[in-house]
């Protein structure tokens, strides 16, 4: 399983959306600032390297979990 940059960004956006809905003091300006921060982090070369590392970790973890489930169910 490979987590794409778009998928990771969508996951972060969903998390921010849930956080914004549950927190009544969360302001639209804060949401825009955090969103802009994430866009800039992903758009820079350093951010892209960091995203690649996260994709590796999450992908390897998902593959390991999948292999464990498959081996237990056999």
Order of alpha helices (4+ residues) and beta strands (2+ residues): alpha-alpha-alpha
